[in-house]
Amino acid sequence: MADLAAEPTHPNRPGEASSKVGAHPADTLKVIRAAILGTVVEYYDFGIYGYMATLLAAHFFVESDPNSALLSTFAAFAVAFFLRAPGGILFGHMGDKYGRKKALTWTILLMAVATTGIGLIPSYATLGIWATCLLVLCRCLQGFAAGGELGGANAFVSEHAPVHRRAFHTSFVNTGTYLGSLVASLVALVLTSAVSEDTLHDWAWRIPFLLSAVIGLIGLYIRRQLPETEQFEAVQESDSVEVAKYPIADVFAHAWRQIVLVTFLGALIVGGYYVAGVYAASYLQTEGGRSADFAFTSTCIAMVAAVISLPIAGYVGDRIGRRPVFFFGSGVTALISLPAFMVMRDGSPVAAVLAQCSLTFFIGLVNGVSFAAYAEIFRARYRYSGIAMSNNVTNMALGGTAPFIATLLINTTDNNLAPAGYLIATALMTFLATFFLKETRGTELEL
């Protein structure tokens, strides 16, 4: 089983560099800040689409049945995830061959342009089916850009971080995923509270998408000031490490077992996030009978709980190891998913909020150590490509489809607790995959 977890860790060979190389304390804050901003943009953009789903359904999908229109909107949400793999291949190639900084600069730019575009598209009433096509095109561009963002940002920070604080540092990058959703939820909450329903449906729904341009430009400026990682530079300069013409082919040839492992390890992180952090806002309204304001408020609080859990997990992961955190977070999530959904459906307002928070907290624990572990089982010469490919396969299978499947499960089974079963399945996938993960705490990153 251990051969699935990582390539053997050896003392540095001639021409190789460890993770300690290039760890400049003066640059640490700048690197983490830039990585966080990129993931904030990515998950704000994906999150705001989910939170605005009912409005997008009304403007871009003309259906007599509101449930069908909502399903169509979530289908467009899902289709973008199938572009993540090609995006991961392109940006992984760019990041492993030409530099992490260059790839991450392009991902944030493309993401901001695509999301701003959604805010500018005329509605179905004006353009007809072309409006729907343009919406789907922008979603596809979002997915393509996202394919190279999160994995690349974590590879970047991992290579800058000192070995004894690697999980802690990368955990802050992953706060960007929840902060992005938190910002999206806050924007949705403020918007629905500040303007009338008619104004919201008329033009105000566009504001959250247009805000992406501002966030993206700030992130782009900061990323352009970053230093390249010395691990990447060491690969380029090494006489003993051959830089592959196509890094994606190199990672499949030498690390396909790691790709399979990381794909399953990420099941709860990806599926859980989109069920507990995005879909739950719709569930609280449609099945729990809550108002939109309540649903967005609950989701905001749940994102705060997740943000808190991430550095805790990173700190613990650096002290006792990655595997115990994986086991604990996924195991608890599997146990509490069904009761949590029952409480979100039938419980008091306070209990419903606490139920959603409990889910995001324990999912966040797993997320907090995940990308440090991923970086430690891929070599630097194909690290960006390896993490991006694995993460994107999981996102394709379990991420973008999660809100659609959750809604479909309720419609087909007539059981409004069915989404809990989906969440339990992802938790068990991560739990079982952890048995195949070799403990990598304290190991040096290899070229």
Summary of the structure (lengths in Angstrom):
residues: 447
radius of gyration: 20.9
end to end distance: 23.4
largest distance: 67.6
contacts: 1808
relative contact order: 0.17
helix: 81%
strand: 0%
